[in-house]
């Protein structure tokens, strides 16, 4: 039997050696590695999980779909001026120009676990890399009119059950409104999984539903958070 690294730091170091995952913070890689540390091949399992996260969460939205998001918001938000937190901004780094066509943008903060898309953001966007499983970034001390949590919950719940609901509770404290997106079908589009996520919303969301609309294979849900005015 091959000798395995004896400490978590050695495991994390071996996982991080792969250049494909160099954009993730060491803290996030540690979180993922700890979640599979008891597996027979923890290094392989951690890299597999990081690969899944990358494929689920990065650059997956088209410009047409992005415009549909902001059209939905313009129809359901009475605000004309917004401060925005884009949580999981790597999903579509070019949201800001589209948003600025619809609303006056006071500030736009972008958050992601990966620094891969940093150079893709316009200069008006303030980018911050943070471990969303254990958030400690500057954004956690700010207040926003709107938080975008697009495709965030499925990714977090896949990493660790309960992580999605914990993250949304934090967003409730930081934003007046949250826009949540949930998948209605699997990545390939063949399997209907909307029932699972609708049940998840009922069990985990305390905020009021302002509006909801299905766009393609995802459900957009605009939430008014109860903890903020």
Secondary structure, DSSP 8 states (H G I E B T S, - for coil): -----SSHHHHHHHHHTSGGGTTB-HHHHHHHHHHTTTSTTHHHHHHHHHHHHHHHHSS---HHHHHHHHHHHHHH---SEEEEEEETGGG-TTHHHHHHHHSEEEEEEEEESB-TTGGGS-TT-EEEE--TTS--SGGGG--EEEEEEESHHHHHHHHSTTHHHHHHHHHHHHEEEEEEEEESB-TTS-SB-HHHHHHHHHHH--SEEEEEEEETTEEEEEEE-TT--
